[in-house]
Structure formats: structure tokens, C-alpha cells
């Protein structure tokens, strides 16, 4: 069974307080699904064509769980907090194992 990863970069955020509210609402959903934060903000060093953007990586034991957690009603309620105040590049990626 392959692991699943959320790989998220934030293109821009205009309301840090909304981002904090999103985090407070989304984190329990992620942790409740067995997600583990591998990277959450912090330093970013861009190389080649990369852009130094806020980056979050979450590991799940199973790819299908990663997909289902994103679709979860509570998680989607958290995502709506970011409407109009943040733009993200959000990918769900299957791991090698």
C-alpha cells in the first residue's frame, strides 16, 4: 500500500489571521486521519525554476486516505476560510511505498 502526500505551496496570502483560523480548523482533521506534518512553513531554499514559497508537506499511510481527507466535509469547511485570501498549489502525490 503506497503512502500519500499532500504537497502544498502558498502562492500568496493576504490575511495571516485567516490562515491561522484555517490551520486551527484543518489540523485536527488531518491528524484525525493519521496525517503527519513533514514540513509546515519554515525556511525554503528554491533551486532551478523553483520559487521560495510557504510549503506544507503532509504524509498519510495510504494514498486513498490522503485523497479522502482532502474531500472530507470538515476539511473543505476549513479550506473555505482561505477563499479570496490565499492562493495555493495543492497536490496529492502517491509515494513509492
KANORCOR-V863098 format. One line per field, one symbol per residue. ss: DSSP state (A for helix, B for strand, O for the rest). phi: phi as a letter, one per 30 degrees, with the letter a starting at -180 (. if undefined). psi: psi as a letter, one per 30 degrees, with the letter a starting at -180 (. if undefined). Layout:
# KANORCOR-V863098
ss = ???
phi = ???
psi = ???
This chain:
# KANORCOR-V863098
ss = OOOBBBBBBBBBBOOAAAAAAAAAAAAAAAAAOOOBBBBBOOOOOOOOOOOOOBBBBBBBOOAAAAAAAAAOAAAAAAAAOOOOOBBBBBBBBBOOO
phi = .ddbbcbbccdabcbedddddeedddedddddcidbdcbbiidbcdbhcdbdcebbbbccdbeddddddddeedddddedddeibabbccbcbdddc
psi = kklkkkjkkjelkfjfeeeeeeeeeeeeeeefggkkjekibakkjklcglkjlkkkkkklfkeeeeeeeefkeeeeeeefffkffkkljkkkkklf.
